Amino acid sequence: MPTPPVKTPPTAAGLDLQRTRRAVRLGRAGVWACLLAGPAALALALSQPTAAVVTRSAPTSVRPSAAAAPADPSGYVVEFVDAWLKADADTPDSAHAVRAQQLAPDVALPEQADGAKAPQKVIAVRSVHRTGEAWSVTVAAQYADDVRYFAVPVAASRSGDAVTVTGTPALVAAPPMAKTPPSAYTVEVPKGPLSEALGGFLTAYLSSSGAVDRYLAPKTSLTAIVPPAATQVDVQVVSAREEAAAAEQVPADGTRVRVQASALAYTPSGTWPLSYELTLAARGGRWEIAALTSGGGEAK
C-alpha cells in the first residue's frame, strides 16, 4: 500500500497568497452575481469598499557602516626587536634567538660583540599601514646612554592574530623636529589676583596642603594628586588669551579667561618645571578655577 504524502503546514507567505486568491475568487463571483441581478446591483457592489491585501516584504539585511580598522601589529614588532637585539647568531637555540626567528624566520640574527649591552626598553613610536597586510613599524631601542631607531617591515592579518616580520630591520635616524605653532597665549599677566589664585590652587593640587574645592568655580570638580607630589609650588610666568586676565581688578562676574601657567614644583626627587593650561572664571571679586585643560583633555 503506497504511503500517503505528508502535508507540510503552510508558511506565513503561503497563507497570505491563499487569502489573496480566495479574495479574488469571491470578488469575481460577486461581480457575476451582480451582472445577473441587473445594473443596479452591479453599481451597489462596485461602490462597497474592498478588503486591503497586506503583503509582507522580505527582511532587509543591515550592513555595518564601515569596516573595522585593521589591528596595529606594533606590539609584536616591539617584541621582535627586543628579542632580535638580545639574540646572538652564535647561540641560535637561546630563548631570544628562538623567539626572534619565530616572528621573522627569514631574518638573520645579529652577531653580538663581547660585553655588548642589551637595550633597557623597546617602544613603538610610529606605525604606517601601507596596503593590505603590509605595515611599517618604527621602534626606539633605549640604552643606558643612547637611543636607536629601527624601521621594521611586517605583514599582519586584519585581526592582528597572525604576524610575520618580512624583512631585516633598518637602522634609521631619529624623527625630525616638527615646527612649533605660535602660542595662543599672547597676553602677559602680571602678579595680582589671578596669579595668586593660580598659586593657591596649584599648591593645594600638587601638595595636598589645602582643600582644592575652595579654589574651584561652582559645578567644577577636581581632586588633589594623591599621594602628594610636591612640598612647595611657585608660579613663575602666567600668560593668557584674553586681555581681561591682565586687569588689575577682578572683572564682572561670569568673565572667563584661558591661561597658561609655568610653575616650579619642589619634590623629594628634585625641582620639576611644570606647565598648566586652565580656564578661570570671575565671581564675587575673585578668580576661580573653572577647568584644567592641560594635556589636551579637560577636567571640570
N, C-alpha and C positions, 0 to 999 in steps of 0.2 A: 504494500500500500504506500503510495507516494506521501512524503512528509509535507504537510500544509505549510505554505510560506509564512514566515514570521513577519508580522506587521510592525514597522518602525513608527513610533509616535512622531507626529509632525512637529517640525521646528516652529519657532515664532514667525519666521519669514513665510513658512508654508501655510500657517494659519491665516496670515494676512492675505496671501494670494487666494486661498479658498473663500474668504469673506468677500473679497473684491469680485470674484467670478459669480458668487451667489447673488451679490447686489446687482450685477449687470444682467443676469438671467431674470431676476424679479422685475427689474425696470423694463426689460423688453416685453415680458408677459403683460405688465400693466399697460404699456402703450398699445399693444394689440387688442387688449380688452376694451380700452377706451375707444379705439377706432371702430370696433364692432358696436359699441354702445352709442356712438354718434359724436358729432363735433363738439357739443357742449361738454361731454365727459372728458374728451381729449384736452380741451382747454383747461379744465379744472385740474387735471393730472399734471400738466406742464407747469401750472402756477404753484404747485406744492414744493417746498424745499426738499432737496435730496440729501441723503446722508453723506458726509465727507469721508473720503477714503484716506486713511492715515498710512503713510509709507515710512519705513524705517531706513535711515541712511546707514551705510557701513561705518564702523568705528574708524576714527582718524588717528593715525599713529603720530605721536608727538616726538619730534626730533630735538635734541639739545641745540641751543642757540649757537654754541661754539664748542669746538673740541677742546678737551683738557690739554693744557700745556705739557710738553714733554718733560720728564723728570731730569733735573740737573745732575750730571754724574760727578760733580766736583768732589764729593766725599770720597768716592773710590779713587780718584786721581790723587788726592792728598794721601790716602793710604798707600798707593803705589809708590809715589815719590819718596815717602818716608822709608818704606822698605827698600827701595832701589838704592837710595843714598847710604843705607846701612849695610847693604849686601856687598859681598866680595866674590868676584869671579873665581877665586881660588878655593872658596868653600861653598859650592853650589847647593849643598844639602842643608845649609843653615836655615833657620826659620825665616829670616828676612829675605834670603835669596829665593826660597820656595814660594813665598807669598808674592814677590815681585814677578816671578815667572808665571804664576797663575793668572795674574792680571795682564801680563804682557809676554806671552810665550815666545815672540819673535824678537824681543829686545835684549840686547847684550847687557850683561851686568858690568858695573864699573870694577876697576882693579884698585883696591884701597892701598894707600901708602902706609908704611909703618907709623903708628901714632896718629893716624888720621882721626879727626874729631867728627862725630856724628852731629847732625842738626838737633837743636833742642826742641824745635817745633816746626811743623809744616802746616801752612794755612792756604786756603784758596783765596785769591784776590780778584780773579776775573774768569768768567766763562762765556763763551760765544757759541751759540747753536748755529752751525753753518748750514747744513741741509740734511734732511732725512735723519740718519743716525749719527752723522758726523758732528763732533764738537771739538773745540779747542779750549783747554783749561790752563790758566796760568796760576802757579802757586809760588809762595815765598817760603824758602827754607831759612829759618832763623838760627844762626850760630851764635856763639858767645860774643864774637866780635865782628860779625858780618851778616849780611842778608843776601841770598842768591835767589834769582827768579828763574823758573823753568816753565816753558810752554809745552804742553803735552797734547798730542792728537789722540782722540779717543772716539770709539764707536759705542753707542748706548741705545738700548731698546727704548721705546717710547715710555714704558712704565718704569724704566730705570733698574729693572731686576737683572739685566744682562749687560755687562760692560766689558770691553776689551780695549787696552791701550794699543793703538795701531802703529805707533812709531816711536823712535828713540826721543827722549826729552831734549828740548833745545834750551840751552842756557841763554837767557835774554837780559837786556838791560832793564833797570828799574823804570817804571812808568814815568812819563814826563809830568812836570808840574802843570796843573790846569791854571788858567788865568783866573784870578780872584775878582769877582764882580765888585763894583764900588759899594761901599756901605750905605745902607739906607738911613743910618743914624748919624745925621749931619749936624744936629744941634747940640752944642756943648752945654752941659748942665752944671752950674756952679754948686758949691756946697750950700745947703739950705734944707728946707723941709723935706724935699723929695729924696735927697741923698741920705738924710738922717733916717727916713722911713725905710729905705733900702738897707742901710747898715743894721738897723734893728731887726728887720726880717731875716736877713742872711745869717746874722749871728744866732738867732733862735732856730733857724732852719738847719744850720750845719753843726751847731754845738749843743743844741737842746738846752741852752741856758735860760730860756724863757718860753712862754706859751706862744706858739706860732699864730694861733687864732686871733690874737689881739692886733695883728698887723694886716688881717685879711678883710676884704670887702664882703658885704653880705652875699650869701649864696656861693662863696668861694671856699673850696675845700683843699687843704694841703696839710701834710703831716711832716714833722721833722724827721731828719735822717737818723735811723737807729741801727747800730749804736752810734753815738755822736762821732763825727769825723774830725772836728776842729776844736781847738781850745780858744781860739780868737779869730775874728774876721774883720778885716779892714777894707772898706770900699775905696778904690783908688780913682777910677775915672767913670763918669756917667755921661752917656750921650743919648739923644732922643730923636724921634722923628718929628715931633710936634713942638712948636715954639712955646706952648703953654707949660712944658716941663721946666723951662728955664726961668719962669717968672719968680720974682722974689716972694710973692704972696701966693698962697694956695688959691686956685681959681674956683669958680662956682661949682656947686655940687653937680655930679654927673660928668664932669670933664674927664676924658680918658686920654692917656698918653702911653706910647710904647717906647721903652728904653732898653739900653744895653749897659750893663754894669760890670766893670772889671774889679775883681777883689783878690786879696791875698788871704788864704786860709792857713793858719798856723796849726799843723797837725803833729802828732807824735813822730811821724815819719819825715817831717820836714815842712817847708813852706810851699804851698801849691798856688800858682796863679790860676784863677778861675774866671769864667765869664758867664753871665746870665742875661737872657732876654726876658723881659717882664712887661706886663701891662698894669698900669696903676690908675686908680680912679679917685677923684676928689670927693670928699664927703665930710661935712661938718668942720671945715677948716683944716683938714689934714689929708695926707695921701695914704691910700690903702692899696694893698696888692690885690689885683683883680684876676691875674693869670700869670702862670710861669710857663713860658713858651720855648725854653732852651731845648736844643736838640731836635727841633722840627715838630715836636709834639706840643700838647697844650694841657696843662693841669689847671682845673678851675675849681 
